[in-house]
Amino acid sequence: MLLADAGAVRPDGSRAHTGRPPPAWDGTPPPPDVDHRHGRLRDMVLEVALIDVLPGHEDAFAAAYAQGHPILAGTPGCRSVRMTRGIESPSRFVLLVEWDSVEAHEREFRGTERFERWRALIGPHFAGPPRVEHFVDVPA
């Protein structure tokens, strides 16, 4: 495992040289979310779901989301959950979920009873099927 004092971390995630030799590797594998080559946390996967809600159902949808938030947020591999609402299109919502991986989303949520409970709460308000895609960060 990488030792804690390997140098100051720059905004880009690289480490500044401290004048000390690099830390010795003790043979312990790094945690699965650490990039073995750079010692940084691996990029998470961002699920983006574009959800159009039936006109007049916006408040009921928001209440259903609030009720279902703990179901989604408590899923193993889920790092964060956020829902946004359109200003120009108030019946359009965007769900943003950070996952450890696409596999975590599919295996730990989509294929489980958690998903069924979540969908039972918010699904009746959908104007059509949500458009769901996964994204990763682009380095600056």
Long-range contacts (C-beta under 8 A, 24 or more apart in sequence): 1-25, 1-26, 1-28, 1-29, 1-30, 1-31, 2-30, 2-34, 2-39, 6-39, 12-139, 12-140, 13-38, 13-40, 14-38, 15-39, 33-100, 43-136, 43-137, 44-79, 44-98, 44-99, 44-100, 44-136, 44-137, 45-98, 45-99, 45-100, 45-101, 45-102, 45-104, 45-105, 45-134, 45-135, 45-136, 46-96, 46-97, 46-98, 46-99, 46-134, 46-135, 46-136, 46-137, 47-95, 47-96, 47-97, 47-98, 47-99, 47-105, 47-132, 47-133, 47-134, 47-135, 48-94, 48-95, 48-96, 48-132, 48-133, 48-134, 48-135, 49-94, 49-95, 49-97, 49-130, 49-131, 49-132, 50-92, 50-93, 50-94, 50-130, 50-131, 50-132, 51-92, 51-93, 51-94, 51-95, 51-122, 51-126, 51-130, 52-91, 52-92, 52-93, 52-126, 52-127, 52-128, 52-130, 53-91, 53-92, 53-93, 53-125, 53-126, 53-127, 54-91, 54-125, 54-126, 54-127, 55-91, 55-127, 57-91, 57-125, 58-85, 58-90, 58-91, 60-125, 61-93, 61-122, 61-125, 64-121, 64-122, 64-124, 64-125, 65-93, 65-121, 65-122, 67-121, 68-117, 68-118, 68-121, 68-122, 71-114, 71-117, 71-118, 71-121, 72-97, 72-109, 72-114, 72-118, 74-114, 75-108, 75-109, 75-112, 75-114, 76-104, 76-108, 77-101, 77-104, 77-105, 77-107, 77-108, 77-109, 78-104, 78-105, 78-108, 78-109, 91-127, 95-130, 99-134, 102-134, 105-134
